[in-house]
Amino acid sequence: MDKKTISTLLLGMFSMLCFAQSPSMTFSAFETQHVRVQTPGLFDGINKFVIHLDSIPSSDYCFPLPGGKVISPYGGKRHHAGTDIKTRANDTVRAVFSGVVRMAKPYSGYGNVVVIRHPNGLESVYSHNSKNLVKSGDKVRAGQALGLAGRTGRATTEHVHFEFRVNGQAFNSNLIINYDDNTLHHGDLVCSKSGNGVTIKRK
Ligand SMILES: [Zn+2]
């Protein structure tokens, strides 16, 4: 290989690892009506991307339910797709990062749910709200009110069922949020395509 080929290859690898994908921020009807959808544009020309948690400014992060406490973690025997955060009825549910509301409607067991697509490639899900305060297409800032906490859908107590997703696939939000003190973790999160799914790992 000549020098030019090598530098082109290196540049390709570099961009694969470092440059953010460009998730679409306009939504098809299907995308406004379902929680689990693939993100158009997310893996165009790349098979992995990295989210640098340290490069997220503190002004672009808000714990989704300030003052809330985790009552049920991700996973376990019932394959829980989210993290349940306990609150009082009608506490304010807030956007974890800035983004655009993809979906805001009642959706089977989720009850009133809000899904936000973030420019960094993640989506966040806030479910069981007594009321949604945003609609599909709304731009939201981190910390902006999305809804009031409730127990709509399949819920036995007032709480927020919170999820992070990549390309429609839910993963453990404790890879991003440290639930000991509700702050962001440090370091990098590598999101790789694998078969029909996505593997999300801390680097
Ligand atoms: Zn839940």
Boltz pocket constraint, residues with backbone or C-beta under 6 A from the ligand:
constraints:
  - pocket:
      binder: B
      contacts: [[A, 72], [A, 80], [A, 82], [A, 83], [A, 84], [A, 160], [A, 161], [A, 162]]
      max_distance: 6.0
